Amino acid sequence: MHANIQAALSAFGLAAQERRLLKIGFPHEDGPAGAILLVNSLTAREEVSRDFRFEAELLSDDAHIALKAMMGRMVTISMVRDDGTLRHFNGYVGEFCLLRADGGFAWYRMVLQPWLAFARLRQDNVSFHGQSVMQLTETTFAHYEQRDWKTSIHGDDPQITCANQHNETDYNHLHRRWEALGWHYWYEHRADGHTLWLADNTTLADMIATAAGDGAMRFHSESGSMEDDGLRQWQAVRRIGSGQLTLASFDYKNPQPRLASGYSLNRQGDVFAHELYENTGAYGYQDVDAGDALAQRRMEESDHLRQYFEAAGNHRGAQPGLCFRLDGHFSTEEKRCQPGEERPDSIAGREYLILSVEHRASNNYQVGPNAPSHYVNNMLCVRRDIRWRPGRGYNSTPCVVAGVQTALVVGPAGEEIHTDALGRIRLQFHWDRLGTFDERSSPWIRVMMPMAGPQMGQIALPRVGQEVVVQFQDGNIDHPIVIGVVYNSANPPPWQLPQQRALSGLRSRELGARSANHLVLDDTKGAIQAQLRSEHHDSRLSLGNITRIDDHAGRKEARGVGFELASNAWGALRAAKGMLITTETPAGSGSVKQLHETQARLAQARQLQQDLASMAVDAGAQDSATQQGAVAESIQRQNAAIKGAGGDFPELSEAHLLLASPAGIELSTAQSMHLAASEHVALTSSKHISLASGDSMFASIAKTFSLFVHKAGMKLIAASGKVSIQAHSDEVEILAQKVLSLISEADWVNIKGKKGIRLHGANHMLEISDKVQFFTSSPVLFNGNLETVAPKSVSQEFNERPHSSFDQEVLLVNADDTPAVGVAFELLRDDGNMAGKSAEDCSTQLQKSTGMDSYVIRYKGELP
C-alpha cells in the first residue's frame, strides 16, 4: 500500500487529482508552500440550520506542515459529478491534525467548518433594543470579515423592544433569535467560498440541479446499476405527535390573559389531537393575530420530524436546503381506494426537502493510482409542502439569568426623573459596553412598587444615577423588571450611618435643587418620635419626644415633648364638618370627638345666661325675653348641635369650631384683635368678667343697651374727666328705691330744662318755667331774710344734637356687569318686607330711615 501511495504522490503530484473524484484547492492561494496535498477520503455532514463538518483525510509528501499555519485557511474540496460538473465543499480549517508519518509521506486529518462557526469564538454583552432580528444580525455579522450571507425573508420581522445578549456567544445569540422567528438557513458552496442563506419558508426552496433540469432523483433498486446517480434506499417514517398547540400570554398594556392556537398539518389518522398548552410568559405576543401566528409557528416546530424520510444512495447533487422529486419508487404511485374510503392525497410528483446529507467519498489512493473512486450518501428528507422549522433550542440554548442584577437609571441630560405614563424608567446595564448612559441605553422598563392599583398605590420613581435591582421575568434576559433600589458610595443613605441607625422612613429631594422632604420614625430608646417635614419654609409636624432633624445629619438637640405643627410661612386648619381643639384628655376608650366636660360647661353657661336674662326682664332692665333670652336660645341650639344625636359619634353635627380647656384659654396679640359674629356674641362667666384697657373703651350699639346687676350694685366712676349721660331722642330716667343723691363735691349742681323744671317732694311741687310756681297744701316756711329785687332773666344754653340718617340704593347687574332689569327681589327690613322688581336703571329703589339701619335683599328670579 505504501508503494501505491508513493507512486501516486511522485508520479502524479497535484495534477493527478484532476482525474480523481475528489480534489483540493486553496482559493486564496495560501496553501502550505512546497507541499503536495491530496484528498484520500471525505466524510461530510451538512444540515439545514446547523454547521456543516467536512472531515478529510489528506496525503502529503511533507510531514512537517505547521499545524498553526493551517488554522482559519479557506479550503475547497471539489467532487466530480456524473455530468462532469463539480460539487464544492468549501470551508475554513477549524482543525488540522497529523495522523501519522511513514517513509517520507504523511497522513493528515483536516476539518472544515463554515464562516459562521467563528461566531462561537466571540462572546458579548449588548442590548439591541428597538431593532429587528435582521438588524441585530447585520450588526453582529459586522464583526466578522469572513461574512458571506444572503436572505430570503418573506414574513414579518418586527422590532424587538428589548433584545439582550448576555454572557453568550454571537453564535448562540443569533440562533436563539432566528429560531424564535422560525427562520432556517443553509449553505451554498462555491469554489471560492460559501454563502449562508437565511430564510423563513422552506416551501419556497429551490430544486436540485440535474442534467435533465427536472430536479428528479431516480430510485434504483439494489439490483440496478451502481454507477448511475440515484437512490438505493427510501424509507418513510412517522412519529405520533400532538395535534394542537395553545399559547397563553399576558401584556401589562392590555392586562388580561390571552390565548392563541395553532393546528398540525400532519394527518395522523384516528389519533386524538392532543393539545400542547404553553405559557409564553410576559409579552409573548402583541395581539391575538400575532398570537395565532406564533402558535402556528410553534406547532410547525413540534411537527418538524413527525413525518420524515430516510434515503441512501449516491446522488452527488444532494444538498441540504434544496428539494427534489422522487422518481421510480412504488410509493409515488397512485393509491387505490376501497369503496366508501376517502381518497388520500396524491403523492405522485411529491417533492421533498433535504434536511441533512452525510457524504462519504474516497479516492482510494491506498489501492493504487488507477483504483476507482467511491461515493455514497445518506439523507434525511421531509415533505416540501409542509413547512419545516428548526424550533427553539434546535441549535441554541436559552439565555437564562439566575438571580438578580443591578443597573443604573439613565435619562436625558439635565433630567432627574425620566419616566412615562406607566412609571417606567430607562437603564444602563453594567455589562452593556455599547450603552450611552442616557435615554438611548434601554427601552422603557417597568418598576415594581409595594402597592399598585387603579389610580392608587405607592410610588417613588428611581432617579437618574441611582442604582436599581433588576430581575428578569421567567428568567428571560429580554424581560427585565426593576424590583428595588440600593445605596452605593455615590448615593448614600438619607441619614448618616451607623450613628443614625435608629431612624427609619423616607427622604425625598427637590428636583433641580437641594431642599428635601422627609417622614421619619425615630426609634431612639426613651425618645421616640415621628416627624413629617418639608424644608420649604421649615414646615413640620413633630410627634413624641421632639428632636430636631433638619438634614441628612440626623438627630440634633431635643426641643420638647408632645406635638408641634409649625411653619415659617402660612398655616391653615380646615375641617368642613367641625373642629374640636381641646386640652382635655378623654378616657382611653373615648371617641376622638368626646367632649363631655366641655358640653357640661356650655350647658351651665347657657343656663346662667337664661336665668339672668329672666331676672333682667323681671327687673325691667329688658323689655322682653326676646332680647337676652334670644341669645340664650341661640346658645341652646349651638349646644344641641355640638352634642349631636344618634349614631356612634354624634358630636359636632354642625360645622362648629370648639376651643376647650380645663385650665384656661388665653388669647394674645402684639397688635389688634377682632371678634366678629353675624348673629350673637355671648360672654358667660360663672365668676367675674374683667375688662381692662390701657387707653379707652368704646361701645357703639345700633339698638338697645341694657345693663342689669342682680345683687351687688353698679358703679360708674370717672377718676378724671367728664361723665356725660345723654338721651338724644327720648327721656332719661334715674330711679332709686332709696336715696337719690346728686352731689357736686367742689362746685355747683346745675339742673336745666328747656321748658322748665319741676321738683316733686311728698305732695309738693315747685315748677320753674316762664314763671315760678309752688304748689303745696302744707305750710311754707322760709328761714332767713327775704329780699326781693327787680326782675332779671338768665338765658340757658343747650347742646345741639346730631341728626343721623340712612339712605342706601342697590343696583343689580349680570355676571358681565350689564344692568339686570326686571329681576324680582324681596327686601327684608325690621319695619316690614317688600317685594319688587329692578327698575330700568337696575335699581332696587332708595331705602331711607333715620339713624343706623340695615336690610337684606333676596333674589327671587323673574316674576311671572
C-alpha positions in Angstrom: 0.0 0.0 0.0 2.9 2.3 0.8 4.3 1.8 -2.6 1.0 2.7 -4.2 0.7 5.9 -2.2 4.3 6.8 -3.1 3.6 6.2 -6.7 0.6 8.4 -6.5 2.4 11.2 -4.9 5.6 11.0 -7.0 4.1 10.2 -10.4 1.0 12.4 -10.4 1.6 15.2 -7.9 -1.2 17.7 -7.6 -2.1 17.2 -11.3 -3.0 13.6 -10.6 -6.1 14.7 -8.6 -7.7 16.2 -11.7 -8.5 12.6 -12.8 -9.9 11.6 -9.4 -13.3 12.0 -7.7 -12.1 14.4 -5.0 -9.7 17.3 -5.4 -8.5 20.0 -3.0 -7.7 23.7 -3.5 -6.9 26.9 -1.6 -9.0 29.7 -3.1 -6.7 32.4 -1.5 -3.5 30.6 -2.8 -2.3 30.3 0.8 -1.7 26.5 1.0 1.4 25.1 2.5 4.4 26.1 0.4 6.2 23.3 -1.4 3.9 20.5 -0.1 1.6 18.3 -2.0 -1.8 17.6 -0.5 -4.2 15.1 -1.9 -7.6 14.1 -0.6 -7.8 10.5 0.2 -11.3 10.4 1.7 -14.0 12.8 2.8 -16.7 12.4 5.4 -19.0 15.4 5.1 -22.1 16.1 7.1 -24.2 19.2 6.3 -27.7 20.1 7.6 -30.3 22.8 7.4 -29.8 25.2 10.3 -26.6 23.6 11.5 -22.9 23.9 10.9 -21.5 21.6 8.3 -18.5 19.5 9.2 -16.3 18.3 6.4 -13.6 15.9 7.7 -11.0 15.0 5.1 -8.1 12.6 5.3 -5.2 14.1 3.4 -2.0 12.6 2.0 1.2 14.7 1.7 4.8 14.4 0.9 5.6 16.8 3.8 5.3 15.5 7.3 6.3 18.9 8.8 3.4 21.2 7.7 2.9 23.7 10.5 -0.5 23.0 12.1 -0.8 26.6 13.3 -0.3 27.8 9.7 -3.3 25.9 8.5 -5.8 27.4 11.1 -8.5 29.5 9.5 -7.4 28.9 5.9 -10.2 28.6 3.4 -10.1 25.3 1.6 -12.3 23.9 -1.1 -12.7 20.2 -1.7 -14.5 19.5 -5.1 -16.3 16.4 -6.1 -16.8 15.5 -9.7 -20.4 14.7 -10.5 -21.7 12.3 -13.2 -22.1 15.1 -15.7 -18.6 16.4 -15.2 -19.5 19.4 -13.1 -18.1 20.0 -9.7 -19.8 19.8 -6.3 -17.8 22.0 -4.0 -17.3 21.6 -0.2 -15.9 24.9 0.9 -15.0 25.9 4.4 -12.4 27.2 6.9 -9.9 24.9 8.6 -11.0 24.6 12.2 -8.9 21.5 13.0 -5.7 20.2 11.5 -4.0 17.1 12.8 -1.0 15.0 11.8 -2.2 11.4 12.0 1.0 9.6 11.2 4.1 9.8 9.0 5.8 6.9 7.3 8.6 6.7 4.8 8.6 10.4 3.8 4.9 10.9 3.4 2.2 11.8 5.9 -1.5 11.4 6.7 -3.3 14.5 8.0 -6.9 15.0 9.2 -8.5 18.3 8.3 -11.9 19.5 9.5 -13.6 22.3 7.6 -16.3 24.5 9.1 -18.5 27.4 7.9 -17.5 31.0 8.5 -20.4 31.2 11.0 -18.5 28.9 13.3 -16.2 31.8 14.1 -19.2 33.3 15.9 -18.7 30.6 18.5 -15.4 32.3 19.4 -16.8 35.7 20.2 -18.9 36.3 23.4 -20.6 39.7 24.1 -22.9 41.6 26.4 -25.0 44.1 24.5 -28.6 45.4 24.3 -30.2 45.6 20.8 -33.4 47.3 22.0 -35.6 48.7 19.3 -34.1 46.5 16.5 -35.4 43.8 14.3 -33.7 40.4 14.1 -32.4 41.3 10.7 -30.9 44.5 12.1 -29.2 42.8 15.0 -27.9 40.1 12.6 -26.3 42.7 10.4 -24.8 44.4 13.5 -23.4 41.1 14.7 -22.1 39.9 11.4 -20.2 43.2 11.0 -17.6 41.8 13.5 -16.6 39.0 11.0 -14.5 39.7 8.0 -15.4 36.3 6.6 -19.1 37.0 6.4 -20.9 35.9 3.3 -24.6 35.8 3.5 -27.9 36.4 1.8 -31.6 36.4 2.8 -34.9 35.1 1.6 -37.2 36.5 4.2 -40.9 36.9 3.2 -42.6 37.2 6.6 -42.7 39.9 9.3 -39.6 40.9 11.1 -40.9 43.1 13.9 -38.7 45.3 16.1 -37.9 43.8 19.4 -38.5 46.1 22.3 -35.7 44.6 24.4 -33.2 42.1 22.9 -30.3 41.5 25.2 -27.2 39.4 24.5 -25.8 38.5 27.9 -22.7 36.3 28.5 -23.4 34.3 25.4 -21.6 33.8 22.1 -22.7 35.6 18.9 -23.4 32.1 17.6 -25.9 31.2 20.3 -27.5 34.6 20.4 -28.1 34.7 16.6 -29.5 31.2 16.6 -31.7 32.0 19.6 -33.2 34.9 17.7 -33.6 33.0 14.4 -35.2 30.0 16.0 -37.7 32.2 17.8 -38.9 33.5 14.5 -38.8 30.1 12.8 -36.0 31.1 10.5 -33.7 28.5 9.0 -30.5 28.6 6.9 -28.4 26.5 4.6 -25.1 27.0 2.8 -24.5 27.4 -0.9 -20.9 26.3 -1.8 -18.7 27.7 -4.5 -15.1 27.1 -5.5 -14.1 30.4 -3.8 -16.3 30.4 -0.8 -19.7 29.6 0.7 -22.8 31.7 1.3 -25.1 31.4 4.2 -28.8 31.7 3.1 -31.2 32.9 5.8 -34.8 32.2 5.0 -38.2 31.8 6.7 -40.2 29.4 4.3 -38.9 26.0 3.4 -41.8 25.5 0.9 -40.1 28.1 -1.4 -36.8 26.1 -1.6 -35.1 25.6 -5.0 -34.9 22.3 -6.8 -31.6 20.4 -7.1 -29.6 20.8 -10.3 -29.9 17.8 -12.6 -28.8 17.1 -16.1 -32.4 16.9 -17.2 -33.3 20.0 -15.4 -36.4 18.4 -13.7 -34.9 18.2 -10.2 -35.7 14.5 -10.0 -33.8 11.8 -8.2 -34.2 8.3 -9.7 -34.7 5.4 -7.4 -32.7 2.3 -8.3 -33.3 -1.0 -6.6 -30.4 -2.9 -5.2 -30.3 -4.9 -8.4 -29.9 -1.7 -10.5 -26.8 -0.1 -11.8 -24.5 1.2 -9.1 -22.7 3.7 -11.3 -25.7 5.9 -12.1 -26.5 8.7 -9.6 -29.7 7.9 -7.7 -31.2 6.5 -4.5 -30.9 2.9 -3.4 -33.0 3.1 -0.2 -36.1 5.0 0.6 -37.9 4.7 3.9 -40.9 6.7 5.2 -41.1 7.2 9.0 -44.0 8.6 11.1 -43.9 9.6 14.7 -47.0 10.2 16.7 -47.4 13.8 17.9 -49.7 16.4 19.3 -52.3 17.8 17.0 -52.9 21.3 18.6 -51.0 23.9 20.4 -52.4 26.7 22.6 -50.4 29.6 23.9 -51.1 31.9 26.8 -49.6 35.3 27.4 -50.0 38.5 29.5 -49.3 42.0 28.5 -49.5 44.8 31.1 -50.5 47.3 28.4 -53.6 45.1 27.9 -53.8 43.4 31.3 -55.9 40.3 30.6 -54.8 36.7 29.8 -54.9 36.0 26.0 -55.0 32.6 24.3 -53.9 31.7 20.8 -54.0 28.3 19.0 -52.2 26.5 16.1 -53.0 23.2 14.5 -50.9 20.5 13.0 -50.9 19.9 9.2 -49.7 16.4 9.6 -52.6 14.0 9.5 -52.3 11.2 11.9 -55.4 9.1 11.1 -57.7 8.4 14.0 -55.3 9.5 16.7 -56.8 12.1 19.1 -55.4 15.6 18.6 -53.7 16.0 21.9 -53.0 19.6 22.9 -49.8 21.3 23.9 -50.6 24.2 26.2 -47.7 26.6 26.7 -47.3 29.7 28.7 -45.2 32.1 26.8 -44.8 34.4 29.9 -44.8 38.1 29.7 -45.3 39.8 26.4 -45.3 36.6 24.5 -47.2 38.2 21.6 -48.7 41.6 20.9 -52.3 40.8 19.9 -54.5 37.8 19.0 -53.4 37.8 15.4 -49.7 37.7 16.4 -50.5 35.1 18.9 -52.2 32.8 16.4 -49.3 33.2 14.0 -46.9 32.4 16.8 -49.0 29.4 17.9 -48.9 28.0 14.3 -45.2 28.6 14.2 -44.7 26.7 17.4 -46.9 23.9 16.1 -44.8 23.7 13.0 -41.7 23.4 15.3 -43.4 20.5 17.1 -44.2 18.9 13.7 -40.7 19.1 12.2 -40.0 15.4 12.4 -43.5 13.9 12.8 -43.1 12.5 9.3 -39.7 12.2 7.6 -38.0 10.1 5.0 -34.6 8.3 5.2 -32.7 7.8 2.0 -29.4 6.3 0.9 -27.7 6.4 -2.5 -25.0 8.1 -4.4 -26.7 11.1 -6.0 -24.0 13.7 -6.0 -26.5 16.6 -6.3 -27.9 16.1 -2.8 -27.6 19.2 -0.8 -29.4 20.4 2.3 -31.9 23.3 1.7 -32.8 22.1 -1.8 -35.7 20.0 -3.0 -36.1 17.0 -5.4 -38.8 14.9 -6.9 -38.6 11.1 -6.3 -39.0 9.0 -9.4 -39.2 5.3 -9.8 -40.3 4.3 -6.3 -43.5 2.5 -5.8 -44.6 5.0 -3.1 -45.1 7.6 -5.8 -47.8 5.5 -7.5 -51.5 6.4 -7.2 -53.1 4.6 -4.3 -56.3 2.6 -4.8 -59.2 3.2 -2.6 -61.8 0.7 -1.2 -65.4 1.5 -1.8 -66.5 4.3 0.6 -62.9 5.1 1.6 -61.8 8.6 1.5 -59.3 9.2 -1.4 -55.9 10.1 0.0 -53.9 13.0 -1.2 -52.0 12.1 -4.4 -48.3 11.6 -3.7 -47.4 11.3 -7.4 -44.9 14.1 -8.2 -44.5 14.9 -4.5 -41.4 17.0 -3.8 -39.1 16.6 -0.8 -36.9 19.0 1.1 -33.4 17.7 2.0 -32.7 18.4 5.7 -29.4 16.7 6.0 -26.8 14.8 4.0 -23.9 12.7 5.1 -21.4 12.2 2.3 -18.7 9.5 2.3 -16.3 9.7 -0.6 -12.8 8.2 -1.3 -10.1 8.5 -3.9 -8.7 5.1 -2.8 -5.1 6.2 -3.2 -4.1 3.3 -0.9 -5.3 0.8 -3.5 -3.3 2.4 -6.4 -3.2 5.2 -8.8 -5.8 3.7 -11.1 -8.1 2.4 -8.4 -11.7 3.5 -8.8 -13.2 6.2 -6.5 -16.1 5.6 -4.3 -19.1 7.8 -3.1 -22.3 7.2 -1.1 -24.6 9.3 0.9 -27.4 9.2 3.4 -30.2 11.8 3.5 -33.0 12.9 5.8 -35.9 14.5 4.0 -39.4 15.9 4.7 -42.3 16.8 2.5 -41.8 20.2 0.8 -45.5 21.2 1.2 -45.4 21.1 5.0 -43.3 23.9 6.3 -40.3 22.8 8.4 -38.9 25.0 11.2 -35.9 24.3 13.4 -37.6 25.4 16.6 -36.3 26.9 19.8 -33.3 25.2 21.2 -32.6 23.4 17.9 -29.2 24.9 17.7 -29.0 27.2 20.8 -29.5 27.2 24.5 -31.8 29.7 26.3 -30.1 32.7 27.9 -31.5 32.2 31.4 -30.4 34.7 34.1 -30.2 33.3 37.6 -30.6 35.7 40.5 -30.7 39.5 40.1 -28.5 42.2 38.7 -28.1 45.9 39.3 -28.1 48.7 36.8 -28.0 52.5 36.7 -31.0 54.7 36.0 -30.4 56.9 33.0 -32.2 59.7 31.1 -31.7 62.8 29.1 -29.1 65.3 30.2 -30.4 67.6 32.9 -33.4 65.5 33.7 -33.5 63.9 37.2 -36.6 61.8 36.8 -37.1 60.3 33.3 -40.4 58.3 33.1 -43.5 57.8 31.0 -47.2 57.4 31.7 -46.8 53.9 33.2 -44.0 54.9 35.6 -41.3 53.1 33.6 -37.7 54.1 33.5 -34.6 53.5 31.3 -31.5 51.7 32.5 -27.8 51.3 31.7 -26.8 47.8 32.4 -23.2 47.5 33.8 -22.4 44.8 31.2 -23.6 46.8 28.2 -20.4 48.4 26.9 -22.3 50.0 23.9 -24.7 51.8 26.1 -24.6 55.6 26.0 -25.7 56.3 29.6 -28.7 58.2 28.5 -32.3 57.6 27.3 -30.9 55.5 24.4 -29.4 52.9 26.7 -32.5 50.8 27.1 -36.2 50.7 26.3 -38.8 51.6 28.9 -38.6 49.2 31.8 -41.3 48.6 34.4 -40.7 49.4 38.1 -42.2 47.2 40.9 -43.9 49.1 43.7 -45.1 47.7 47.1 -48.6 48.5 46.1 -50.3 49.4 42.8 -53.9 49.6 41.7 -56.4 51.8 39.8 -55.0 55.2 40.5 -53.9 54.1 43.9 -50.8 52.6 45.5 -47.3 53.7 46.4 -44.9 55.3 44.0 -41.3 56.6 44.4 -39.7 56.5 40.9 -35.9 55.8 40.9 -34.0 58.9 39.7 -31.2 59.2 37.2 -28.0 58.0 38.6 -29.5 55.7 41.2 -28.6 52.0 41.3 -31.5 49.7 41.0 -32.0 45.9 41.4 -33.2 44.2 38.3 -34.8 40.8 37.9 -35.9 39.1 34.7 -39.4 37.7 34.3 -39.5 34.0 33.6 -35.7 34.1 33.6 -35.9 35.8 30.2 -33.0 38.2 29.6 -35.3 40.3 27.4 -37.8 40.9 30.1 -36.2 43.0 32.9 -38.2 44.5 35.7 -36.9 46.8 38.4 -37.6 45.3 41.9 -35.7 47.7 44.2 -33.1 50.3 44.7 -29.8 50.0 46.6 -27.4 52.6 48.1 -23.8 53.0 46.9 -21.0 55.4 47.5 -22.5 57.9 45.1 -25.9 57.6 46.6 -25.5 57.1 50.3 -28.4 56.6 52.8 -30.6 59.6 53.7 -29.1 59.8 57.3 -25.6 59.1 58.4 -25.0 55.5 59.4 -24.3 53.8 61.7 -24.8 56.8 64.0 -28.4 57.4 62.9 -29.4 53.7 62.8 -32.5 54.4 64.9 -34.1 56.5 62.1 -36.3 54.9 59.5 -38.6 56.4 57.0 -38.2 58.2 53.7 -36.5 61.3 52.5 -37.0 62.9 49.1 -35.2 65.7 47.4 -36.4 68.7 45.4 -35.8 68.4 41.7 -33.0 70.6 40.5 -32.2 71.8 44.0 -31.0 70.6 47.4 -34.1 71.0 49.6 -35.8 67.9 50.9 -38.9 66.4 52.4 -38.8 63.6 55.0 -41.0 61.3 57.0 -39.0 60.0 59.9 -39.8 57.3 62.5 -37.3 57.8 65.3 -36.9 54.7 67.4 -34.3 56.1 69.8 -34.7 54.4 73.2 -36.6 56.6 75.6 -37.0 59.3 73.0 -39.2 58.0 70.1 -40.8 60.5 67.7 -42.4 60.7 64.4 -41.7 63.7 62.1 -43.1 64.9 58.8 -41.1 67.8 57.5 -40.6 69.9 54.4 -37.5 72.1 54.2 -39.6 74.7 52.3 -40.1 77.4 55.0 -39.3 74.7 57.6 -42.8 73.3 57.7 -43.1 70.4 60.0 -45.3 68.2 62.2 -43.5 66.5 65.1 -44.9 64.0 67.5 -43.5 62.5 70.6 -40.1 63.4 72.0 -39.4 66.2 69.6 -35.8 66.3 68.5 -34.6 68.4 65.6 -33.9 66.5 62.4 -33.1 69.1 59.7 -30.9 67.3 57.1 -29.0 64.1 56.4 -27.0 64.6 59.7 -30.0 63.2 61.6 -30.9 63.8 65.2 -29.8 67.1 66.8 -30.9 68.9 70.0 -34.1 68.0 71.9 -36.9 70.5 71.7 -39.6 69.2 73.9 -42.3 66.6 74.3 -45.8 66.4 72.7 -46.5 67.6 69.2 -45.6 70.6 67.1 -47.2 71.8 63.9 -45.1 74.7 62.6 -44.1 76.6 59.5 -42.1 79.7 58.7 -44.7 80.5 56.0 -48.5 80.5 56.3 -50.8 77.9 58.0 -54.4 76.9 57.8 -56.6 74.3 59.6 -59.8 73.4 57.9 -62.5 70.9 58.8 -65.7 71.1 56.8 -67.8 69.1 59.4 -66.5 70.8 62.5 -63.3 71.1 64.6 -62.5 70.4 68.3 -59.3 71.9 69.8 -59.0 70.9 73.4 -56.5 70.3 76.1 -58.8 67.8 77.8 -57.8 64.2 77.8 -60.7 61.7 77.1 -60.7 58.2 78.6 -58.8 55.7 76.6 -61.9 54.2 75.2 -63.5 57.5 74.3 -64.1 58.7 70.8 -61.9 61.3 69.1 -64.7 63.9 69.4 -65.5 63.1 73.1 -66.3 66.4 74.9 -68.4 65.6 77.9 -66.7 68.2 80.2 -67.0 70.9 77.5 -70.7 70.1 77.0 -71.3 70.4 80.7 -69.6 73.8 80.9 -71.5 75.1 77.9 -74.8 73.8 79.3 -74.0 75.5 82.6 -73.2 78.8 80.8 -76.4 78.7 78.8 -78.4 78.2 82.0 -76.7 81.2 83.6 -77.5 83.3 80.5 -81.1 82.2 80.7 -81.5 82.8 84.4 -80.0 86.2 84.4 -82.0 87.2 81.3 -85.2 86.3 83.1 -84.2 88.3 86.1 -83.4 91.3 83.9 -86.9 91.1 82.3 -88.5 90.8 85.7 -86.5 93.9 86.9 -87.5 95.8 83.8 -83.9 96.0 82.6 -85.0 94.3 79.4 -88.4 94.7 77.7 -89.0 91.0 76.9 -87.4 87.6 76.7 -86.6 88.1 73.0 -83.6 90.2 73.9 -81.0 88.4 76.1 -83.3 85.4 76.1 -82.9 85.1 72.3 -79.1 84.8 72.9 -79.7 82.1 75.4 -81.9 80.2 72.9 -79.2 80.5 70.3 -76.7 79.1 72.7 -79.1 76.2 73.4 -79.2 75.4 69.7 -75.5 75.5 69.4 -75.1 73.2 72.4 -77.5 70.7 70.8 -75.5 70.7 67.6 -72.3 70.3 69.5 -73.7 67.4 71.5 -75.4 65.8 68.4 -77.9 62.9 68.5 -78.0 59.4 67.1 -75.2 57.3 65.6 -71.9 56.1 67.1 -70.1 59.5 67.1 -72.9 62.2 67.1 -70.8 65.1 68.4 -70.4 68.2 66.2 -73.4 67.6 63.9 -72.8 71.1 62.6 -69.5 72.7 61.5 -68.6 74.4 64.8 -65.1 75.4 65.9 -64.8 74.5 69.5 -61.9 75.6 71.8 -61.9 73.9 75.2 -59.6 73.6 78.1 -60.0 72.5 81.8 -57.3 75.0 82.8 -57.6 78.2 80.7 -57.7 79.7 77.3 -55.5 82.8 76.6 -55.5 84.9 73.5 -52.7 87.4 73.0 -51.5 89.5 70.1 -49.0 92.3 69.7 -51.4 94.3 67.7 -55.2 94.4 67.3 -57.8 91.7 68.0 -61.2 91.5 66.3 -64.0 89.3 67.4 -66.9 89.2 64.9 -70.2 87.3 64.6 -73.0 87.6 62.1 -75.5 86.9 64.9 -75.0 86.9 68.7 -71.9 87.2 70.8 -72.4 85.7 74.3 -69.8 86.1 77.1 -70.7 83.9 80.1 -68.6 83.6 83.3 -69.6 81.8 86.4 -67.5 84.3 88.3 -66.0 87.6 87.1 -65.7 89.2 83.7 -63.0 91.7 83.9 -62.3 94.3 81.1 -59.1 96.4 81.3 -58.0 98.8 78.7 -54.7 100.8 78.8 -56.3 103.5 76.7 -60.0 103.8 76.0 -63.1 101.6 75.8 -65.8 102.3 73.2 -69.1 100.7 72.8 -71.3 101.6 69.8 -74.6 99.8 69.8 -77.2 100.1 67.0 -80.3 99.5 69.1 -80.6 98.7 72.8 -78.0 98.9 75.6 -79.2 97.4 78.8 -77.1 96.6 81.9 -78.7 94.6 84.7 -77.0 93.8 88.0 -78.8 91.4 90.2 -77.2 91.8 93.6 -74.1 93.9 94.5 -74.9 97.1 92.8 -73.4 99.1 89.9 -70.7 101.8 89.9 -69.8 104.1 87.1 -66.8 106.3 88.1 -64.6 108.5 86.1 -61.4 109.2 88.1 -60.9 112.2 85.9 -62.7 113.8 83.0 -66.4 114.4 82.5 -69.2 111.9 82.8 -72.0 112.5 80.2 -75.2 110.6 80.1 -77.5 111.7 77.2 -80.7 110.6 75.5 -80.9 112.3 72.1 -84.5 111.5 71.2 -86.2 110.3 74.4 -86.3 110.6 78.2 -83.7 109.8 80.8 -84.9 108.0 83.9 -82.8 107.6 87.1 -84.6 105.5 89.7 -83.6 104.6 93.2 -85.5 102.7 95.8 -83.8 104.7 98.5 -81.9 108.0 98.5 -81.0 109.5 95.1 -78.1 111.8 95.7 -76.8 114.4 93.2 -73.7 115.8 94.7 -71.1 118.2 93.5 -68.2 118.0 95.9 -66.5 121.1 94.7 -68.9 123.1 92.5 -72.5 123.7 91.6 -75.2 121.2 90.7 -76.9 122.5 87.6 -80.3 121.2 86.7 -81.6 122.6 83.4 -84.8 122.2 81.4 -85.6 124.0 78.2 -89.3 124.3 79.1 -88.8 124.3 82.8 -88.0 122.3 85.8 -90.4 120.5 88.2 -89.3 119.4 91.6 -91.6 116.9 93.4 -91.4 116.1 97.0 -94.1 114.4 99.1 -97.3 116.3 98.0 -95.5 119.4 96.9 -94.2 120.7 93.5 -92.0 123.6 92.5 -92.3 124.5 88.9 -89.8 126.8 87.2 -90.8 127.7 83.7 -91.8 131.0 82.2 -92.9 131.7 85.7 -92.2 130.2 89.1 -95.0 128.3 90.8 -95.1 126.5 94.1 -97.8 124.1 94.8 -98.5 122.8 98.3 -101.3 122.2 100.8 -98.9 122.5 103.7 -97.4 125.4 105.5 -94.4 127.0 103.8 -91.5 128.1 106.0 -88.7 130.4 105.0 -85.8 130.6 107.4 -83.7 133.6 106.6 -84.1 137.2 105.4 -86.5 137.6 102.5 -85.3 140.1 100.0 -86.8 141.0 96.6 -85.0 142.7 93.7 -86.0 143.9 90.3 -87.0 141.1 87.7 -84.0 139.7 85.8 -83.9 136.9 83.1 -80.9 134.4 82.7 -80.5 132.7 79.3 -79.9 129.0 79.2 -77.6 127.1 76.7 -78.5 123.6 75.5 -76.4 121.2 73.4 -77.2 120.8 69.7 -77.9 117.1 69.0 -76.5 115.5 65.8 -79.1 114.1 63.4 -78.0 110.8 61.6 -79.9 109.3 58.6 -79.7 106.2 56.4 -80.1 106.0 52.7 -79.0 103.1 50.6 -79.6 102.1 47.0 -78.6 98.7 45.5 -78.0 98.1 41.8 -78.5 94.6 40.3 -76.1 93.6 37.5 -75.4 90.5 35.5 -72.2 88.5 35.5 -70.9 90.6 32.7 -71.7 93.8 34.6 -74.6 94.7 32.3 -77.8 96.1 34.1 -80.1 93.3 35.3 -83.5 94.8 34.5 -86.8 93.4 35.7 -85.3 90.9 38.2 -87.6 90.0 41.0 -86.3 90.5 44.6 -87.6 90.6 48.2 -86.4 93.3 50.5 -86.4 92.5 54.3 -86.3 95.3 56.9 -87.1 95.4 60.5 -90.2 97.6 59.8 -91.5 95.2 57.2 -90.8 93.3 54.0 -91.3 94.5 50.4 -91.3 92.6 47.1 -90.2 94.4 44.0 -88.6 94.2 40.6 -85.5 96.0 39.5 -86.1 99.2 37.6 -84.8 100.2 34.1 -81.7 101.5 35.8 -81.4 98.1 37.6 -82.1 99.9 40.9 -83.9 98.3 43.9 -85.0 101.8 44.9 -83.6 104.1 47.6 -84.1 103.0 51.1 -84.2 105.7 53.8 -84.6 105.9 57.6 -83.2 107.9 60.5 -80.2 106.7 62.4 -78.4 103.4 61.6 -80.3 100.8 59.7 -79.8 97.7 57.6 -81.7 95.4 55.3 -81.4 92.1 53.3 -82.1 91.6 49.6 -83.1 88.1 48.4 -83.1 87.2 44.8 -86.4 85.7 43.7 -85.9 85.2 40.0 -88.0 86.5 37.1 -91.6 87.5 38.1 -94.3 85.7 36.1 
